[in-house]
Amino acid sequence: MDEVVFRGNLSSFLELSMTHEEMAISFAHMLVKEFNKWEAKTKGETDPVIATIWNREFFEIDELTHSLSDVTITYDDAYNLIFFPALKDQYTVYMKKEELYYILQGTYIIKKLISPLLFIDAGGIVYTESYYFGLPIVTNLRTVDGVPYSEWPPTVRLLTNSISAPYLWKIDKFSKGLLTNFPKDKTGRPIELEDALEINSPKELGLFLSFLRTMNNR
């Protein structure tokens, strides 16, 4: 029998009135929060992850068919919502905060000027997408807790899954050599993909289930 993992009101997290992008961003925010909670509990004091690079296509919006104000979610329901990245490995890397900005700014330009299919949905951070003299720009970058970009430490930590992670090691190719690959370790030295693997981390499904169980206890 399929295990029930949540029963109650989930509308503070997701609503059917949300767009696909809004749902994906809400989910990505949750991943950052739950990963940091897991790491603080299992490893003690660590550098918290400030953001995750996600994609709305990871979130199966068609699986949501009725109101979330009174909903029952089973293990299979939770898996089906994110089946593509659900059991993928997790990776964390360090990069300069301006490098994270370059990623957000670059993908926004590509989305607006080249193809709307090329985009990312970042979790843990929010920002304003606007135009300046006709050019798309990212402004007012801050964490979901309201900490502005100007107050971030010079180096920040990023969470991503094994679907998105390899692209961080292709920044040099995407930029035609204008930029170098951003991923580094805590000391600032460049690292390879395998070195960024969080071996013992819960997968995204595990983080989602942890969140649902927490919501159950409210």
Backbone as a chain_set.jsonl record, in Angstrom:
{"seq": "MDEVVFRGNLSSFLELSMTHEEMAISFAHMLVKEFNKWEAKTKGETDPVIATIWNREFFEIDELTHSLSDVTITYDDAYNLIFFPALKDQYTVYMKKEELYYILQGTYIIKKLISPLLFIDAGGIVYTESYYFGLPIVTNLRTVDGVPYSEWPPTVRLLTNSISAPYLWKIDKFSKGLLTNFPKDKTGRPIELEDALEINSPKELGLFLSFLRTMNNR", "coords": {"N": [[0.844, -1.2, 0.0], [0.518, 2.247, -0.819], [2.379, 4.648, 0.906], [1.08, 7.241, 2.927], [2.262, 10.47, 3.109], [1.704, 13.05, 3.665], [-1.023, 14.953, 4.888], [-3.379, 17.407, 4.672], [-3.267, 21.012, 4.692], [-1.651, 22.519, 2.11], [-1.398, 24.884, 0.879], [0.099, 27.109, 1.544], [2.49, 26.652, 0.466], [2.264, 25.716, -2.23], [0.029, 26.689, -4.814], [-2.781, 26.263, -6.946], [-3.262, 28.437, -8.514], [-0.839, 29.501, -9.087], [1.798, 30.13, -11.483], [3.633, 27.872, -13.644], [6.353, 28.452, -13.425], [6.416, 29.892, -10.987], [5.654, 27.888, -9.186], [7.825, 26.124, -9.468], [9.939, 27.711, -8.546], [9.16, 28.128, -5.885], [9.37, 25.503, -5.004], [12.107, 25.096, -5.359], [13.142, 26.954, -3.527], [12.384, 25.649, -1.194], [14.014, 23.355, -1.336], [16.595, 24.384, -0.856], [16.315, 25.32, 1.787], [15.659, 22.937, 3.165], [17.903, 21.335, 2.639], [19.904, 22.778, 3.965], [18.95, 22.555, 6.592], [19.143, 19.779, 6.964], [21.931, 19.454, 6.712], [22.932, 21.025, 8.805], [21.978, 19.599, 10.955], [23.23, 17.108, 10.692], [25.958, 17.557, 10.256], [26.723, 19.647, 11.805], [28.109, 22.864, 12.351], [28.285, 24.522, 9.328], [28.999, 26.06, 6.122], [26.189, 27.615, 4.992], [24.124, 26.737, 2.206], [23.408, 29.067, -0.282], [21.874, 29.25, -2.54], [20.112, 27.449, -5.147], [20.384, 25.956, -8.356], [17.84, 25.395, -10.455], [15.145, 23.999, -12.463], [12.156, 24.684, -14.126], [11.026, 22.64, -15.602], [11.59, 20.387, -14.229], [9.583, 20.094, -12.476], [6.528, 18.572, -12.268], [3.853, 19.89, -13.219], [1.386, 19.067, -14.146], [0.63, 17.042, -12.505], [-0.724, 18.125, -10.43], [-3.922, 18.399, -9.669], [-6.101, 19.162, -8.135], [-7.455, 21.196, -5.449], [-5.082, 22.438, -3.069], [-5.54, 23.017, -0.495], [-6.707, 21.173, 1.096], [-5.431, 18.325, 1.108], [-4.21, 15.049, 0.289], [-1.154, 13.468, 0.208], [0.766, 10.951, -1.152], [3.649, 8.753, -0.989], [4.223, 7.999, -3.652], [2.895, 10.054, -5.015], [4.455, 12.28, -4.29], [6.89, 11.55, -5.434], [6.161, 11.461, -8.159], [5.679, 14.133, -8.716], [8.188, 15.214, -9.042], [9.667, 13.474, -10.639], [11.808, 13.315, -12.485], [14.244, 14.638, -11.436], [14.179, 13.435, -8.96], [15.667, 11.332, -7.661], [18.275, 11.941, -8.135], [21.817, 12.609, -7.721], [23.244, 14.974, -5.374], [25.047, 18.055, -5.498], [27.47, 20.378, -4.267], [28.993, 23.543, -4.614], [31.446, 26.146, -4.346], [31.515, 29.589, -5.207], [32.451, 32.856, -6.43], [30.436, 35.6, -5.432], [29.757, 37.364, -7.44], [30.032, 35.769, -9.635], [27.89, 34.026, -9.463], [25.938, 35.909, -9.93], [26.595, 36.522, -12.614], [25.785, 34.146, -13.836], [22.984, 34.195, -13.452], [22.347, 36.621, -14.72], [23.321, 36.137, -17.304], [21.779, 33.921, -18.21], [19.271, 35.09, -18.159], [19.456, 37.025, -20.145], [19.851, 35.354, -22.344], [17.41, 33.978, -22.31], [15.588, 36.019, -22.926], [16.524, 37.203, -25.298], [17.352, 35.207, -27.037], [16.226, 32.491, -26.727], [13.198, 31.502, -25.196], [13.157, 29.056, -24.038], [15.48, 28.528, -22.826], [16.457, 28.71, -19.728], [16.76, 29.261, -16.166], [15.559, 28.36, -12.934], [15.991, 29.749, -10.023], [16.54, 28.839, -6.628], [16.257, 29.854, -3.18], [17.146, 32.41, -3.483], [16.016, 35.635, -4.577], [15.101, 37.958, -7.146], [14.857, 40.868, -9.281], [13.63, 41.041, -12.529], [14.251, 43.085, -15.189], [14.368, 45.841, -17.57], [16.933, 47.793, -19.085], [17.621, 50.497, -20.91], [16.623, 48.998, -23.025], [17.871, 46.579, -22.703], [17.822, 43.371, -21.147], [18.063, 43.038, -17.662], [19.234, 41.851, -14.469], [18.265, 42.761, -11.274], [18.296, 43.975, -7.839], [19.04, 41.736, -6.29], [18.747, 39.247, -3.82], [18.564, 37.238, -0.792], [16.0, 34.807, 0.076], [15.354, 35.411, 2.629], [15.703, 38.057, 2.763], [18.26, 39.21, 2.78], [20.376, 41.465, 1.303], [22.255, 41.471, -1.788], [24.585, 43.007, -1.544], [25.382, 42.536, 1.048], [26.14, 39.934, 1.154], [28.591, 37.327, 1.708], [31.881, 37.38, 0.151], [32.324, 34.954, -1.181], [30.1, 32.416, -2.134], [27.925, 29.57, -1.559], [26.651, 26.988, -3.547], [23.934, 24.865, -4.42], [23.141, 22.033, -6.393], [21.726, 19.631, -8.705], [22.544, 16.406, -10.232], [21.756, 16.648, -12.842], [21.843, 19.324, -13.616], [24.348, 20.153, -12.66], [26.713, 19.482, -14.323], [26.768, 21.54, -16.233], [27.84, 23.744, -15.01], [30.496, 23.391, -15.242], [30.999, 24.044, -17.798], [31.01, 26.66, -18.382], [33.059, 28.164, -19.496], [33.026, 27.339, -22.162], [30.41, 28.022, -22.955], [30.579, 30.781, -22.765], [32.329, 31.401, -24.711], [34.997, 31.505, -23.971], [35.22, 33.884, -22.575], [34.7, 33.797, -19.893], [35.846, 31.917, -17.058], [35.508, 28.558, -15.783], [33.359, 28.339, -12.984], [33.072, 26.713, -10.563], [34.401, 26.026, -7.339], [36.337, 24.937, -4.461], [36.062, 25.263, -0.86], [38.337, 26.69, -0.231], [38.824, 28.184, -2.415], [39.993, 27.034, -4.593], [39.907, 25.663, -7.901], [37.675, 22.96, -8.669], [36.837, 19.58, -9.637], [33.947, 17.954, -11.097], [33.327, 15.494, -9.784], [34.421, 15.932, -7.298], [32.696, 17.617, -6.059], [30.504, 16.252, -5.266], [27.935, 15.487, -2.996], [28.047, 13.058, -1.026], [26.576, 11.751, 1.04], [24.221, 13.093, 1.135], [20.652, 13.626, 1.3], [18.529, 12.808, -1.467], [16.672, 14.84, -3.831], [14.015, 14.037, -3.585], [14.032, 12.967, -1.001], [14.518, 15.292, 0.496], [12.193, 16.698, -0.074], [10.25, 14.976, 1.047], [10.976, 15.177, 3.73], [10.339, 17.822, 4.204], [7.524, 17.723, 3.827], [6.795, 16.064, 5.951], [7.484, 17.681, 8.072], [5.634, 19.738, 7.699], [3.366, 18.295, 8.264], [3.463, 18.137, 11.003], [2.763, 20.573, 12.0]], "CA": [[0.0, 0.0, 0.0], [1.298, 3.468, -0.94], [2.437, 5.359, 2.185], [0.664, 8.635, 2.991], [3.328, 11.259, 3.735], [1.158, 14.352, 4.08], [-2.462, 15.148, 4.786], [-3.701, 18.705, 5.254], [-3.276, 22.221, 3.867], [-0.332, 22.795, 1.533], [-1.546, 26.078, 0.035], [1.136, 28.103, 1.844], [3.661, 26.238, -0.307], [1.875, 25.676, -3.633], [-1.364, 26.957, -5.112], [-3.089, 26.016, -8.354], [-3.259, 29.714, -9.231], [0.548, 29.826, -9.434], [2.317, 29.693, -12.77], [4.601, 26.776, -13.573], [7.603, 29.025, -12.93], [6.267, 30.212, -9.568], [5.685, 26.633, -8.439], [9.192, 25.609, -9.497], [10.762, 28.546, -7.679], [8.779, 27.797, -4.514], [9.953, 24.196, -4.709], [13.558, 25.267, -5.257], [13.394, 27.59, -2.228], [12.251, 24.602, -0.183], [15.185, 22.482, -1.396], [17.703, 25.064, -0.176], [16.029, 25.331, 3.223], [15.724, 21.582, 3.713], [19.295, 20.873, 2.595], [20.623, 23.438, 5.057], [18.486, 21.948, 7.842], [19.746, 18.44, 7.06], [23.372, 19.548, 6.921], [23.173, 21.546, 10.153], [21.666, 18.531, 11.901], [24.143, 15.969, 10.561], [27.36, 17.946, 10.211], [27.009, 20.758, 12.695], [28.307, 24.175, 11.736], [28.806, 24.517, 7.968], [28.588, 27.21, 5.329], [24.896, 27.288, 4.399], [23.898, 26.945, 0.779], [22.639, 30.299, -0.474], [20.985, 29.143, -3.701], [20.181, 26.264, -5.991], [20.038, 26.132, -9.764], [16.799, 24.414, -10.755], [14.499, 24.21, -13.765], [10.718, 24.417, -13.96], [10.652, 21.382, -16.252], [11.746, 19.321, -13.238], [8.358, 20.038, -11.674], [5.432, 18.081, -13.115], [2.678, 20.654, -12.819], [0.176, 18.336, -14.526], [0.263, 16.123, -11.429], [-1.568, 18.85, -9.487], [-5.227, 18.44, -10.332], [-7.166, 19.644, -7.262], [-7.05, 22.17, -4.441], [-4.053, 22.005, -2.125], [-5.913, 23.45, 0.853], [-7.078, 19.951, 1.825], [-4.863, 17.364, 0.17], [-3.465, 13.887, 0.777], [-0.033, 13.178, -0.687], [1.448, 9.694, -0.868], [5.039, 8.679, -1.456], [4.212, 7.997, -5.112], [2.52, 11.404, -5.454], [5.627, 13.136, -4.11], [7.862, 11.154, -6.456], [5.676, 11.825, -9.494], [5.789, 15.581, -8.891], [9.562, 15.585, -9.424], [10.281, 12.175, -10.926], [13.051, 13.414, -13.249], [15.408, 14.825, -10.562], [13.849, 12.947, -7.61], [16.687, 10.474, -7.055], [19.589, 12.335, -8.65], [22.801, 13.025, -6.724], [23.344, 16.393, -5.063], [26.394, 18.62, -5.548], [27.617, 21.757, -3.802], [30.233, 24.204, -5.018], [31.625, 27.541, -3.967], [31.892, 30.506, -6.285], [32.336, 34.257, -6.053], [29.035, 35.998, -5.554], [29.539, 37.977, -8.748], [29.92, 34.697, -10.62], [26.493, 33.614, -9.424], [25.206, 36.968, -10.641], [26.823, 36.348, -14.047], [24.95, 33.034, -14.295], [21.608, 34.67, -13.498], [22.243, 37.646, -15.75], [23.539, 35.534, -18.619], [20.635, 33.106, -18.62], [18.145, 35.986, -18.398], [19.663, 37.603, -21.48], [19.597, 34.286, -23.325], [15.966, 33.697, -22.324], [14.855, 37.108, -23.542], [17.009, 37.595, -26.62], [17.661, 34.063, -27.905], [15.178, 31.472, -26.666], [12.534, 31.404, -23.892], [13.315, 27.696, -23.534], [16.752, 28.468, -22.107], [16.251, 29.46, -18.507], [16.916, 28.553, -14.899], [14.714, 28.834, -11.847], [16.87, 29.695, -8.855], [15.924, 28.759, -5.312], [17.038, 30.429, -2.097], [17.371, 33.821, -3.762], [15.019, 36.291, -5.427], [15.639, 39.127, -7.834], [13.94, 41.537, -10.189], [13.988, 41.014, -13.953], [13.772, 44.328, -15.781], [15.09, 46.273, -18.761], [17.667, 49.047, -18.983], [17.91, 50.897, -22.281], [16.264, 47.92, -23.926], [18.591, 45.341, -22.405], [17.329, 42.687, -19.953], [19.039, 43.006, -16.574], [18.823, 41.341, -13.174], [18.551, 43.735, -10.224], [17.715, 43.745, -6.511], [19.317, 40.344, -5.907], [18.721, 39.081, -2.375], [18.119, 35.917, -0.36], [14.573, 34.78, 0.405], [15.236, 35.999, 3.965], [15.834, 39.501, 2.631], [19.636, 39.712, 2.86], [20.725, 41.979, -0.026], [23.49, 41.022, -2.43], [25.724, 43.784, -1.031], [25.77, 42.017, 2.359], [26.581, 38.541, 1.056], [30.048, 37.153, 1.755], [32.468, 37.382, -1.2], [32.167, 33.621, -1.766], [28.839, 31.794, -1.728], [27.837, 28.138, -1.808], [25.541, 26.689, -4.446], [23.466, 23.481, -4.478], [22.506, 21.651, -7.652], [21.639, 18.176, -8.867], [23.443, 15.846, -11.25], [21.304, 17.045, -14.175], [22.302, 20.691, -13.878], [25.723, 20.397, -12.228], [27.76, 19.489, -15.352], [26.798, 22.786, -17.002], [28.692, 24.711, -14.323], [31.863, 23.15, -15.709], [31.04, 24.384, -19.224], [30.852, 28.11, -18.491], [34.068, 28.683, -20.423], [32.57, 27.067, -23.53], [29.214, 28.82, -23.222], [30.946, 32.199, -22.877], [33.362, 31.511, -25.753], [36.284, 31.821, -23.365], [35.215, 35.156, -21.852], [34.677, 33.474, -18.478], [36.378, 30.608, -16.703], [34.551, 27.755, -15.024], [33.211, 28.938, -11.671], [33.08, 25.879, -9.349], [35.616, 25.977, -6.523], [36.117, 24.418, -3.116], [35.956, 26.312, 0.149], [39.561, 27.48, -0.208], [38.903, 28.975, -3.638], [40.68, 26.314, -5.67], [38.999, 24.989, -8.835], [37.451, 21.537, -8.406], [36.16, 18.823, -10.677], [32.579, 17.579, -10.777], [33.259, 14.401, -8.801], [34.823, 16.434, -5.986], [31.603, 18.412, -5.514], [29.411, 15.355, -4.912], [27.544, 15.348, -1.591], [27.846, 11.604, -1.024], [25.576, 11.296, 2.003], [23.052, 13.977, 1.133], [19.379, 13.126, 0.769], [18.18, 13.235, -2.815], [15.627, 15.858, -3.786], [12.805, 13.419, -3.063], [14.193, 12.886, 0.447], [14.346, 16.632, 1.037], [10.77, 17.005, -0.203], [9.531, 14.19, 2.04], [11.286, 15.777, 5.019], [9.525, 19.043, 4.274], [6.124, 17.35, 4.007], [6.611, 15.555, 7.311], [7.516, 18.858, 8.955], [4.338, 20.398, 7.543], [2.386, 17.454, 8.952], [3.564, 18.317, 12.454], [2.372, 21.931, 12.391]], "C": [[0.881, 1.252, 0.0], [1.222, 4.28, 0.36], [1.955, 6.798, 2.047], [1.738, 9.421, 3.74], [2.848, 12.636, 4.176], [-0.349, 14.356, 3.908], [-2.798, 16.477, 5.443], [-3.666, 19.816, 4.228], [-1.864, 22.542, 3.396], [-0.339, 24.097, 0.73], [-0.551, 27.185, 0.369], [2.411, 27.826, 1.053], [3.386, 26.286, -1.81], [0.388, 25.982, -3.76], [-1.601, 26.734, -6.601], [-3.087, 27.299, -9.175], [-1.854, 30.151, -9.636], [0.867, 29.408, -10.863], [3.284, 28.535, -12.557], [5.919, 27.285, -12.988], [7.519, 29.327, -11.433], [6.29, 28.957, -8.705], [7.105, 26.08, -8.356], [10.096, 26.4, -8.56], [10.444, 28.276, -6.209], [9.395, 26.469, -4.096], [11.463, 24.315, -4.518], [13.941, 25.969, -3.958], [13.366, 26.546, -1.111], [13.474, 23.701, -0.165], [16.371, 23.093, -0.66], [17.51, 25.011, 1.335], [16.189, 23.945, 3.837], [17.138, 21.018, 3.683], [20.085, 21.49, 3.743], [20.22, 22.875, 6.415], [19.123, 20.576, 8.036], [21.226, 18.555, 7.391], [23.701, 20.059, 8.316], [22.952, 20.457, 11.196], [22.703, 17.413, 11.874], [25.619, 16.345, 10.634], [27.718, 19.05, 11.19], [27.192, 22.044, 11.918], [28.967, 24.038, 10.36], [28.435, 25.828, 7.296], [27.245, 26.877, 4.68], [24.893, 27.524, 2.89], [23.034, 28.187, 0.626], [21.619, 30.162, -1.597], [21.101, 27.769, -4.336], [19.799, 26.636, -7.408], [19.067, 25.018, -10.134], [16.17, 24.749, -12.093], [13.031, 23.826, -13.64], [10.278, 23.111, -14.612], [10.877, 20.182, -15.334], [10.45, 19.081, -12.463], [7.182, 19.69, -12.574], [4.112, 18.717, -12.688], [1.378, 19.92, -13.139], [-0.273, 17.343, -13.457], [-0.645, 16.786, -10.393], [-2.922, 19.092, -10.14], [-6.36, 18.937, -9.434], [-6.586, 20.53, -6.167], [-6.049, 21.588, -3.451], [-4.354, 22.463, -0.697], [-6.354, 22.28, 1.726], [-6.674, 18.771, 0.943], [-4.179, 16.209, 0.903], [-2.386, 13.552, -0.247], [0.631, 11.888, -0.237], [2.895, 9.771, -1.341], [5.087, 8.745, -2.977], [3.829, 9.365, -5.665], [3.725, 12.336, -5.402], [6.674, 12.835, -5.18], [7.426, 11.636, -7.833], [5.75, 13.32, -9.762], [7.153, 15.997, -9.404], [10.334, 14.357, -9.909], [11.611, 12.285, -11.661], [14.263, 13.638, -12.342], [15.282, 14.138, -9.208], [14.984, 12.209, -6.92], [18.09, 10.763, -7.591], [20.509, 12.766, -7.505], [22.8, 14.544, -6.562], [24.81, 16.83, -5.046], [26.373, 20.017, -4.928], [28.979, 22.284, -4.241], [30.253, 25.608, -4.429], [31.942, 28.337, -5.222], [31.794, 31.932, -5.754], [30.903, 34.709, -6.283], [28.754, 36.677, -6.898], [29.431, 36.929, -9.854], [28.501, 34.12, -10.638], [25.633, 34.651, -10.139], [25.374, 36.824, -12.153], [25.946, 35.232, -14.615], [23.502, 33.499, -14.453], [21.403, 35.69, -14.611], [22.37, 37.045, -17.148], [22.358, 34.719, -19.093], [19.403, 33.966, -18.874], [18.259, 36.63, -19.782], [19.356, 36.57, -22.563], [18.099, 34.01, -23.449], [15.209, 34.762, -23.105], [15.253, 37.379, -24.988], [17.249, 36.431, -27.579], [16.536, 33.034, -27.894], [14.545, 31.432, -25.282], [12.65, 30.011, -23.268], [14.601, 27.527, -22.738], [16.65, 29.343, -20.863], [16.638, 28.608, -17.309], [15.937, 29.155, -13.903], [15.515, 28.653, -10.563], [16.062, 29.625, -7.572], [16.833, 29.355, -4.265], [17.295, 31.914, -2.255], [16.223, 34.343, -4.616], [15.666, 37.512, -6.048], [14.585, 39.679, -8.782], [14.482, 41.448, -11.61], [13.396, 42.261, -14.601], [14.587, 44.65, -17.032], [15.76, 47.616, -18.493], [18.157, 49.416, -20.372], [17.695, 49.735, -23.257], [16.949, 46.593, -23.668], [18.035, 44.691, -21.138], [18.409, 42.622, -18.876], [18.392, 42.439, -15.307], [19.221, 42.353, -12.114], [17.952, 43.263, -8.903], [17.87, 42.29, -6.077], [19.443, 40.241, -4.389], [18.331, 37.651, -2.036], [16.627, 35.973, -0.056], [14.321, 35.352, 1.796], [15.473, 37.504, 3.955], [17.23, 40.062, 2.754], [20.072, 40.179, 1.471], [22.086, 41.486, -0.494], [24.714, 41.729, -1.842], [26.233, 43.263, 0.309], [26.168, 40.548, 2.322], [28.087, 38.46, 1.242], [30.601, 37.101, 0.331], [32.306, 36.049, -1.928], [30.895, 32.985, -1.229], [28.833, 30.327, -2.152], [26.537, 27.824, -2.547], [25.232, 25.202, -4.418], [22.867, 23.207, -5.844], [22.482, 20.132, -7.756], [22.497, 17.715, -10.038], [22.981, 16.129, -12.674], [21.911, 18.392, -14.546], [23.784, 20.905, -13.607], [26.747, 20.431, -13.368], [27.868, 20.799, -16.13], [27.662, 23.846, -16.329], [30.151, 24.568, -14.737], [32.001, 23.419, -17.209], [30.876, 25.877, -19.465], [31.838, 28.685, -19.497], [33.638, 28.481, -21.881], [31.356, 27.909, -23.889], [29.554, 30.283, -23.466], [32.008, 32.44, -23.953], [34.697, 31.967, -25.181], [36.337, 33.133, -22.605], [35.242, 34.943, -20.346], [35.323, 32.119, -18.249], [35.307, 29.836, -15.941], [34.545, 28.198, -13.561], [33.427, 28.004, -10.486], [34.433, 25.807, -8.655], [35.293, 25.277, -5.21], [36.131, 25.586, -2.136], [37.182, 27.221, 0.179], [39.732, 28.349, -1.447], [39.616, 28.292, -4.785], [39.67, 25.641, -6.595], [38.878, 23.505, -8.513], [36.755, 20.898, -9.595], [34.784, 18.382, -10.177], [32.513, 16.526, -9.672], [33.631, 14.856, -7.398], [33.706, 17.218, -5.297], [30.432, 17.555, -5.043], [29.183, 15.32, -3.403], [27.112, 13.897, -1.389], [26.689, 11.174, -0.137], [24.301, 12.134, 2.027], [21.784, 13.259, 0.706], [19.205, 13.602, -0.677], [17.06, 14.277, -2.707], [14.311, 15.289, -3.265], [12.872, 13.329, -1.541], [14.006, 14.232, 1.119], [12.876, 17.044, 1.0], [9.951, 16.254, 0.849], [9.761, 14.738, 3.45], [10.451, 17.032, 5.231], [8.058, 18.706, 4.546], [5.859, 16.833, 5.422], [6.653, 16.675, 8.339], [6.184, 19.59, 8.9], [3.238, 19.61, 8.249], [2.324, 17.737, 10.445], [3.171, 19.717, 12.916], [0.982, 21.932, 13.015]], "O": [[1.871, 1.317, 0.729], [0.131, 4.564, 0.855], [2.384, 7.503, 1.134], [2.085, 9.08, 4.871], [3.511, 13.308, 4.967], [-0.884, 13.839, 2.928], [-2.539, 16.666, 6.632], [-3.986, 19.614, 3.057], [-0.981, 22.807, 4.212], [0.602, 24.378, -0.011], [-0.367, 28.105, -0.428], [3.303, 28.672, 0.983], [4.183, 26.833, -2.573], [-0.412, 25.582, -2.914], [-0.718, 26.989, -7.42], [-2.928, 27.256, -10.395], [-1.697, 31.07, -10.44], [0.286, 28.459, -11.39], [3.699, 28.256, -11.432], [6.526, 26.619, -12.15], [8.462, 29.043, -10.694], [6.873, 28.956, -7.62], [7.537, 25.621, -7.298], [10.926, 25.82, -7.86], [11.352, 28.202, -5.38], [9.881, 26.325, -2.975], [12.027, 23.699, -3.614], [14.953, 25.625, -3.347], [14.204, 26.554, -0.209], [13.935, 23.316, 0.909], [17.073, 22.399, 0.077], [18.442, 24.692, 2.074], [16.784, 23.799, 4.905], [17.536, 20.3, 4.6], [20.849, 20.798, 4.417], [21.065, 22.733, 7.298], [19.584, 20.245, 9.128], [21.726, 17.833, 8.255], [24.645, 19.581, 8.945], [23.659, 20.401, 12.202], [23.02, 16.834, 12.913], [26.444, 15.525, 11.035], [28.895, 19.353, 11.381], [26.497, 22.281, 10.93], [30.07, 23.505, 10.244], [27.653, 26.612, 7.833], [27.171, 25.938, 3.887], [25.582, 28.409, 2.382], [22.035, 28.341, 1.329], [20.612, 30.871, -1.613], [22.055, 27.029, -4.095], [18.983, 27.532, -7.627], [19.429, 23.841, -10.129], [16.606, 25.674, -12.779], [12.704, 22.765, -13.108], [9.264, 22.535, -14.218], [10.408, 19.082, -15.627], [10.245, 18.019, -11.877], [6.875, 20.413, -13.521], [3.358, 18.149, -11.898], [0.37, 20.134, -12.465], [-1.404, 16.859, -13.485], [-1.262, 16.103, -9.576], [-3.041, 19.902, -11.059], [-7.478, 19.119, -9.915], [-5.37, 20.599, -5.988], [-6.141, 20.428, -3.048], [-3.522, 22.314, 0.199], [-6.371, 22.386, 2.952], [-7.467, 18.281, 0.138], [-3.641, 16.381, 1.996], [-2.678, 13.373, -1.429], [1.013, 11.751, 0.925], [3.304, 10.725, -2.002], [5.908, 9.473, -3.536], [4.378, 9.795, -6.68], [3.985, 13.086, -6.343], [7.269, 13.746, -5.757], [8.24, 12.164, -8.591], [5.872, 13.735, -10.914], [7.282, 16.997, -10.11], [11.522, 14.218, -9.62], [12.473, 11.425, -11.481], [15.239, 12.896, -12.457], [16.189, 14.245, -8.383], [15.24, 12.425, -5.735], [18.98, 9.918, -7.505], [20.047, 13.225, -6.46], [22.418, 15.29, -7.463], [25.693, 16.076, -4.636], [25.388, 20.746, -5.046], [29.977, 21.563, -4.237], [29.22, 26.171, -4.068], [32.551, 27.833, -6.166], [31.131, 32.182, -4.747], [30.24, 34.255, -7.215], [27.649, 36.577, -7.431], [28.811, 37.175, -10.888], [27.979, 33.77, -11.696], [24.706, 34.3, -10.868], [24.409, 36.986, -12.899], [25.427, 35.345, -15.725], [22.868, 33.225, -15.472], [20.418, 35.635, -15.348], [21.621, 37.4, -18.058], [21.97, 34.811, -20.258], [18.573, 33.617, -19.714], [17.265, 36.76, -20.497], [18.695, 36.867, -23.559], [17.581, 33.832, -24.552], [14.291, 34.445, -23.861], [14.411, 37.743, -25.809], [17.342, 36.632, -28.79], [15.956, 32.739, -28.939], [15.261, 31.338, -24.285], [12.285, 29.812, -22.109], [14.795, 26.519, -22.059], [16.745, 30.568, -20.943], [16.819, 27.395, -17.421], [15.542, 30.314, -14.021], [15.69, 27.534, -10.081], [15.025, 30.275, -7.444], [18.052, 29.366, -4.435], [17.621, 32.602, -1.288], [15.543, 33.574, -5.296], [16.657, 38.034, -5.537], [13.564, 39.045, -9.047], [15.65, 41.746, -11.86], [12.183, 42.469, -14.566], [15.391, 43.839, -17.492], [15.229, 48.462, -17.773], [19.005, 48.732, -20.944], [18.479, 49.524, -24.183], [16.653, 45.595, -24.326], [17.797, 45.386, -20.15], [19.534, 42.201, -19.143], [17.182, 42.534, -15.106], [20.379, 42.765, -12.052], [17.204, 42.286, -8.854], [16.93, 41.688, -5.555], [20.143, 41.03, -3.753], [17.822, 36.927, -2.892], [16.052, 37.055, 0.058], [13.195, 35.737, 2.11], [15.449, 38.152, 5.002], [17.39, 41.28, 2.826], [20.134, 39.367, 0.548], [22.949, 41.131, 0.31], [25.762, 41.109, -1.665], [27.382, 43.512, 0.674], [26.501, 39.975, 3.359], [28.793, 39.429, 0.962], [29.857, 36.805, -0.604], [32.168, 36.02, -3.15], [30.638, 33.008, -0.025], [29.628, 29.902, -2.99], [25.47, 28.334, -2.205], [26.14, 24.372, -4.394], [22.163, 24.052, -6.396], [23.141, 19.437, -6.983], [23.097, 18.526, -10.744], [23.726, 15.882, -13.622], [22.427, 18.574, -15.649], [24.415, 21.744, -14.25], [27.586, 21.332, -13.388], [28.941, 21.133, -16.631], [28.165, 24.749, -16.997], [30.941, 25.502, -14.602], [33.009, 23.059, -17.816], [30.637, 26.315, -20.59], [31.497, 29.587, -20.261], [33.861, 29.348, -22.727], [31.273, 28.448, -24.993], [28.905, 30.952, -24.271], [32.521, 33.551, -24.087], [35.436, 32.717, -25.818], [37.378, 33.477, -22.045], [35.738, 35.789, -19.601], [35.343, 31.273, -19.143], [34.311, 30.414, -15.506], [35.604, 28.406, -12.969], [33.932, 28.463, -9.462], [35.464, 25.563, -9.282], [34.128, 25.05, -4.885], [36.204, 26.748, -2.536], [37.084, 28.385, 0.567], [40.662, 29.152, -1.528], [39.825, 28.897, -5.837], [38.673, 25.098, -6.119], [39.858, 22.866, -8.129], [36.169, 21.575, -10.439], [34.5, 18.433, -8.981], [31.729, 16.657, -8.733], [33.213, 14.245, -6.415], [33.764, 17.454, -4.09], [29.469, 18.078, -4.481], [30.124, 15.145, -2.63], [25.941, 13.56, -1.564], [25.899, 10.315, -0.529], [23.412, 11.904, 2.847], [21.828, 12.38, -0.154], [19.684, 14.674, -1.049], [16.566, 14.554, -1.614], [13.569, 15.987, -2.574], [11.878, 13.588, -0.863], [13.405, 14.315, 2.19], [12.378, 17.667, 1.937], [9.061, 16.832, 1.472], [8.841, 14.76, 4.267], [9.924, 17.264, 6.32], [7.423, 19.33, 5.396], [4.823, 17.132, 6.015], [5.951, 16.631, 9.349], [5.662, 20.015, 9.931], [2.288, 20.195, 8.77], [1.276, 17.596, 11.075], [3.243, 20.013, 14.109], [0.482, 22.986, 13.408]]}, "num_chains": 1, "name": "protein.A"}
